[in-house]
Amino acid sequence: MSTTYKLDTATSRANPTPAPMKRLTVPKVMARKKDGVTEEPLVMLTAYTARMAQLLDQHCDLLLVGDSLGQVIYGLPSTLQVTLDMMIAHGAAVVRGSYHSVVVIDMPFGTYEASPQQAFENASRIMAETGAAAVKLEGGEAMAETISFLSQRGIPVMAHVGLTPQAVNALGGYMARGRSDAEEAKIIADGKAVAEAGAFAVVIEGVVEDIAIALTKAIPVPTIGIGASAECDGQVLVTEDMLGMFERTPRFVKRYGDIAAVISDTAAEYAGEVRDRSFPGEAQVYKAK
């Protein structure tokens, strides 16, 4: 069953939101995996602004307001400098710009690791101030107690195992995980632990394909792959990577467009017309009556 729908009205700066649609829910996302099988994979992309949410919403099941916005939007060197206020501001914009997808918001580094109580305080603020459906946090067995604490208090949690960018300093870089027996065992154990703790879905990032397949088969909740396997229950990419906004992207990214070239060429055309005074033309100026 396709999740694509047609907007009833066009959007503009004066009319920034499409006609309301019935939004998917966390239980419906979970129900897509039945008896260990997901017939139609879940589609997830990142969104950080209302306008991008409008464009992606009709094609996605989930929109992730990822802490990758630190690099994509703010030009930061990593996700570690992202703040809770940043996530809330962008998360609220994405919720306003979407009517169909389940909106999930990343919890930034340092906002949930200290204790389940700290995580609940910050997660409840995200939920209340954005209207999002769920939060996402990184970590496996170490976060199981926190995931359980949040889930039991009405906050749906998407977990994230494998390559966890917030732990880049401890991991020693962004290289793929699972190339040793010890890493493989840890990834499988982490995935099982967060699923048992109540996570409604698990992102598997940057792991050896066989491990992603094994973990997908081992847990009852959907897995969302990124640099993992097509056999995961769904996929996610950073939208700007997928669109070709950046020349350099991770190996697991497929560039479906070359938006950077389109923007540069369009800006060059505009600059040329401004300099030769052909813009604005007759169609863009006002005349006296």
N, C-alpha and C positions, 0 to 999 in steps of 0.2 A: 504494500500500500504506500503510494508516494505521499510525501508530506508537503509537496510543493503546492502553493495556492496563489491565486491572482489577487493583487490588491484592488480594492474597490475604487480608490481614488489615487490620483497622482500626489506626490509630495513636493513641497517647495519650502523655502525659508519661512513663508507666511503660513503654510499648511504642512508642518513638519512631521505629522504622524498619519499613517494610513488608517483606514477604517478598522475598528476592533475585530479581532479574530479570536477564536477559542484557543487559548494557550495550552500547550502540552504541560504535563505535570511530571513530577519525579516518579510517582507510582507507575505512570504510563511508560516512562522511559525504562524502568525496571522490568515491566511486563513484556517488553520487546524480546527479552531473553527467556525462552520457555524450555524447560527440560535441558538446559545447557546449550541451547541453540538460538541464535538470532538470525531469522530469515532475511530481514532487511537491515543492513548495517546502519548504525546511528551516525548522523553527519553532524560534526561540530567544527566551528571555526571561531577564531578570536574576534572580538569587537571591542573598541574602546570609545566610540563616539555614537551619538544618536543616528547620524546619517549612515554610517557604516552598518549599524544594526538594521536600519530600514532596508538596505540593499541585500543583506545576507539572510534576513529573517525568514523569507519565504522558501529558502532552499535548505535550511538547517533544522535539526531537531534540538540542538543546544547551541547557545552562544556563550563563549568563555571570555569573561573580562580578566585576561591573564595579567600577572605581574610583569610579563614581557613588555607591557606598555612602558616600563622604565627605559628600555632600550629603544623601542619602536617610536614612542611619542616624545620622550624626554631626552633621548640621547645619552642615557646613563651607561656606564660600562657593564653593569650587571643588574640583576633584579634586587640586589640586597639593599639598595638605597630607596626602594619604593616604600611609600608610607600608607598607612590606613586611610588617611584623608584622600590621597590620590585614588585609591581603589574605590572608595565610596563615591567620589565625584564622577568618575568614569562609569562606574556600575549603575548609578542612577540614570545617567544619560542613555546607556544601552537599554535599560528597562523601558525608558520613555520611548525609545525608537523601535521597540519590538512588540509584537502581539501574539506570536506563535511559539517561539522557541523557549525552552527552559534556560533561564539566565543563571549562570554559575560564576561566582566571583572568587578570585584567588585571595587567600589570606596572606599578607606580606610577611616576610622574614621578621621574626621577633615578636609577632602578635599572637602566637598560639603555643609556642614550644614550652614555656615555663610551667604551665599547669593547665588542667582542664578548665579551671575557673577563669584563668586569663583568656583562654580560647573562647569560652562562652561569652564573656563580656564583650570581646571584640567581634565575634561572629554575630551576636544578637544586634550589635550596632550596625553592622553591614546589612543585615536583613531588614531592620527597621527603617534605615535611612535610604535604602535603594529600592526595596520592593522585589529584590531578587529571590529566586527559588531555592538557592543552595550556595554553599561555600565549598572551596577546594583547598586542601592543605597537603603538603608534602610529607612523606615519611611512612614507614611501614610499622613493624611491631612496636616501635617506640611511641607511635601515635595512636595505637589501638585504644588505650584507655580514654584518650581525649575524644576520639571519634565516637566511642560508645556514649560518653558523657553528653556530647552535643546531640547525637541522634535521639537519645532518650528524652531530650528537652525540646524536641521539635525542630531541630536545625538539620536538614539533610546535608550530608557531607559526601563530596567526591574525593577519593583518595588519589595519591600519585606516588608510584614506585618506580624503581629502576634508576635512570639518570634523573636526579632531582636538582634542578639548577640552583636552588637556594643553598644547597650543600656543596657548591662547586669548589670551595676552598678545601673542604674535608676530602672530597673525591679526587682532587688534584687536576681538575679540568673537565671538559665536556665530552670526553671519549665515551664510546659505547660501553655498556655494562654487561656482565654475564659471561665474560670470556674465561673465567676460571670456575672450578667446581664450587668454591666457596661463595663466589658472587652469585652463581646460579641458585644455590641453596637459599641464600639470603633473599633474593628477589621473589622466589616462590613462597618462602615463609612470610615475607612482608605482605604479599598479595593476599594470601589466605587470612592473615591476621586482621587486615583492615576490612576485608569482606565479612569476616565473622563478627567484627566489632560493630557493624551496621552501616558501612559505606554503601551508598546506593549504586556506585560505579567506581571503576578504578582506571586511572590513566596509567599506561605502561609506556615509558619513554626511553628511547635509546638503548634497547636491549637486543641481544642475539635473538633471531627470529624464533628458533625452537623453544626458547624460554617463554616468549610471549604467547605462543600457541599452547604450550603446556599450562600456563597460568590461566589462560582464557577457558580452557577445558576444566580446570580444577575448581573454579569458583562459580557460584550461582548468579552473581551480579554481572552486568555488562562491563567489558573492558574497552577502553578507548585507546587506540594505538597512535603513537607518534614516533616514527623511527622504530617500529616494532614488527608488525605483520599484518597482511591483509586478512588474516584469519581472526583478528580481534573483532569484537562485536561492534566496533565503530572506529572512526578516525578523526583526528584533529590536526590542524596546522595553524600556524600564525598566518593570518590572512595576508598581511603585507609581504610575507615571504612567498606565498602561493601566487600572488598577483605580480610578482617581479618588481617590487619597489626597491629591492636591494640587490646589488651585484653579487654579493657573497651570501650564501645561505648554507645551512647544514646539509649534509649528504642526503638526508631522508626527505628533503623538500623537493616536490615537483613544481616547477614554475609553469603555471597555467596561463600566464600573460606576461607582458612587458610594460607595465604601467609606468615605470620610471622613464622609459623612452617617450611614451605618449605625453607625460607631463612636461618633460624637458622640451620636446618639439613644439608643444602648444605654447609654452612660455616664450620660446624663441620667436614664434610667429607673432605673438602679441607684442613682444618687445620691438620687433621690426616695424610693425604697423604704427606703434606709438612714435618711434623715431622718424619715420617718414611721413608722419601726420595723416596717415590714411585711417587711423582710428582716433577718436570716434568719427563715424561717417554720418551720412544723412539719417540713417535709420536709428542712430543712437543719441541724437541731440533733439532739443526742444526748440520750436519756432514760435515767435510771437503770433498771436491771432491776427 
